[in-house]
Amino acid sequence: MKYLIVSFLFIISMRANAQQGADTARKNLGDTIKKDLLTAPDTVKKLHTKPWALVAPAIAITYGALTFGVHPLRRIDYFIQSETNKTGANFHSKAESYFQFAPVVMVYGLNLVGVSGKNTFVDRTALLGLSAGILGVTAFGTKHFTHRLRPNGSDYFSFPSGHTATAFMGAEFLAQEYSNKSPVYTVIGYSFAVTTGVFRMYNRDHWFSDVVAGAGVGIISTKLSYLVYPYIRNALTHTDKKGKSVMVMPTYQDGIPGMSFAMQL
């Protein structure tokens, strides 16, 4: 009987410790989210990017555009596509449809487990939304304008590569938020992006120049958002001449997104 009581008490103790551990984990996660959403310091001054950083992606976009009129550059497309057809004749994969989002998932995943990025959740999400908006207008508008046939002949929306643009937008987003923590994050993000572009060519969905231009569009979309966001944020969240604070913030309630406006009276 004594052994049964001891065993029973031991089981209760183990369950209590397990429950306490789970409660502690939930509390730590809750504290991380609360700190990120509500109490993290204003980091708008850290958002500036240098205009010269736009040069490399601009060159990539220019290269892609030149293939419409410079025949030697266009012949590079045909040569690379011929080589990929030889080396990957039986290649077929849709993994790049997931790879393109991996860097963005990493940003939010790292923050969720306690590895803080450069900016708060609100600023980070606004930056991502602004980047995606720039990319959407640029890349998908250009697809309709250029009317280039894909290597597989499926449609005329080949230039630039949207998958590649999305992947490089996310890779640069990851680099902006976490490169100061470790260059490994940048390497991982850009590895996913490059792999996405390579897979698009091996799947015969895009030409080489489509992928190069898509990479440029993705990178420049994120860099531009980090360049202009401080001005947008300061315009929406500022103090007027009388010292009264004005704030515009995104909201999400009952499944409905919106905006809230607050002004100190």
N, C-alpha and C positions, 0 to 999 in steps of 0.2 A: 504493500500500500504506500509505503514511504517513497519507493522508487517511482510509482505512478504519479504521486504528487510532485516530485522533483521534475519529472519529465514534462508534466503538464505546465508547471511554472516556466520551464526552459522554453517550451513552445510559445507560450504567451510572450516571454521576453523577446524571442526572435521576431515574432510578428510585430511587436511594438517598435523594435529597432528598425525593421524594414519599413513600417509605416512612417516612422520619424524621418528615415532617409528619403522616402518618397516626398514627404511634406517639405523637407529641406530643398530637394531638387526643384519642386514646383515653386517654392518661394524664391530661389535663386533665379529661375527663369522669369518669374513675374517681376522681380527687381530689375533684371536686365531689360525687359521690355518697357517697364515704367521709366527707367532712366533714359532709355533711348528715345522714347516718345515725348516725355514730359520735362525731364530735368537736365538733359544734356546741354552743354553751353552752346551759345550761338557761334556757329562756325563759318558764317558767310565769308569772312575774310580769307579763309583757306581755299575758297573755291576758284580763285583766279587761275587761269591757264595762260601761257604765253602765246601771243599771236604767231610767232615763228614756228610753234609746234604744229600749225596747220599746214606747213609747207609739204611735208612728206605725204600725207593723205591726198593733198591737192595734186601732187605729181602723179599719184596712182590713178586718180580720176582722169587727169589729162591724158595719160597713156591710153586708157580705155577709150576715151573719146576720139583720139587720133586714129584708132584702128578703122574708123569709118571713112577716112580719107587717105590715109597713108598705107598703101598696099603692102609694102614690106612688113609692116607691123601686123597687118591682117593675116599675112602668110604664116606668121608665128603661131597664130591661133590654129590654123589648119594643120601645121606641123605637130604641135603639142597634142591636138585632138587625135591625130593619126597614131601617135605614139601611145596614148592612153588606150586607144582602141586595141592596139596590139598587146599591150601588157595586161590589160584588164578586160579582155573580151567577154568574160563571163561574170564580170563584177556587177553586182546589184545590191544596193543597201539603202535603207531609209534612216540610218543612224544619224545622219547629219540634221535631220529634222528635230532631233533631241539635242545634239551637240550645240546647235546654235543658241540654245537657251541656257546651257550649262554655266557660263560665267555669271549671268544674272542670278541664277539660283544659288551660286556660291556666295555672292555678296550677302544675300539675306540669310543664308544658312550659317555663315560665319558669325554674323551679328547675333543670330538667335542662340548660338552656343557660347556667347560671351566674348567673341573677338571683335572689338569695336572698330568700325571703319572711320573714315575721316568725318563723316557727317551724320546728323540725326536721321531718323526714319523719314520724317516729313521732307527734309531737304533732299535726301537721297532719292526718294520716290519722285519728287518733283523734277529732279535732274534726269532721272530715267524716263519720265514721261515726256519731258522736253526733247531729249535725245531721240526718242521713238517718233515724236511728231516731225522733227526735222528729217529723219530718215524716211518716214512714210511719204512726205511730200516730195522729197528729192528722188528717192529710188523708184517708187512706184509710178510717179509722174513721168520719169524718164523712160521707163519701160514702154509706156504707151506712145511716147514721142519718137523714140528711136526705131521701134517696130523691127527688131532683129530676130531672125529665125533661130530657134534653139538647134543645137547639134543633132538632137533626136527628131527634129521636125515637128514637135508636138504643138507649138504655138509660136507667136512672134513677140514674146515678152522675155527675151533672153538677157538684154542689157539694161542695168547691171544685175548681178546675182543678188536677189533679196535675202536668201539664206545666209550668204557670206556677209552681206552688209549687217544683218542682225547679229551674227556671231561676233564680228569685229566691234560693233557697237557695245556689246556686252563685255568683250575682252578689255576694251579701253575703260569701260565703267568700273570693272573690277580693279584695273590698274590704278585708276584715279583714287579709288576708295582705300586700297590696301597695299599699294606699292611701298608706302612708307613703313609698313610693318615688315614686309619681306618681298624681295624680287621674285620669289618662288610663285607667288600668287599671279604676278604678271605673266610669267612663263606658262603656267597652267592655263590661264585664260586664253592667251594667244595660241597655245597649242590646240585647244578646242576649235578656235576660229580657223586656223590654217587647215586643220583636218576637215572642217566643214567645206571649205573651198575646194580641197582636193577631191573629196567625195562627189561634189557637184559636177566636177569635170569627168570623173570616172563613170558617173551615172549618165553622162552625155546630156546633162541638163543645161550646161553652160560652157562657153568658150573660155579660154585662159583670160582674155581681156575683160570678160564679164566679171570674173572672180576678182581680178586686180582692182577694177573700178568699184566693185561692191565692197572690198576691204577699205578702200579710200573713203567711200560714202559712210560706212559704219563708224570708222575712227573719227572722221571730221564731224559727224553728227554729235558724238559725245563731247569732243573737244569744244565745239561751238557752244554746246549747252553749258559747259563749265565756264566758258568765257562770258556769256551774256546773263547767266542766272543771277549773279550778284546784283545786277542792275534791276532785274525783274523783282527779285525778292525785296530789295530795298524800296522799290516803288510800292509794293503791296504791304510791306511791314515797316513803317517808318514813324518818325515823330515830326509833327508839324511845327511851324514857327512858334506856336504857343506852348510847345512842350507836351502836347497831347499825343498819345500813341494811337496809331491806326494799324489794324492787322486784318489780313485776309488769309484764311486757312481752308484747306480741303476738308470735307467731312464725309462720313459714310455711316448712314443710319437706316436700319430696317431694309438693308439691301439697296439703298438709293444713294448714289454719290451726289455731292453738291459742294457748295462753298459757303463759308461763314464769314461775316464781316463784323468786326468789333472796333469800337472807337471810344477812347477815354473822354468822358464829358467833364 
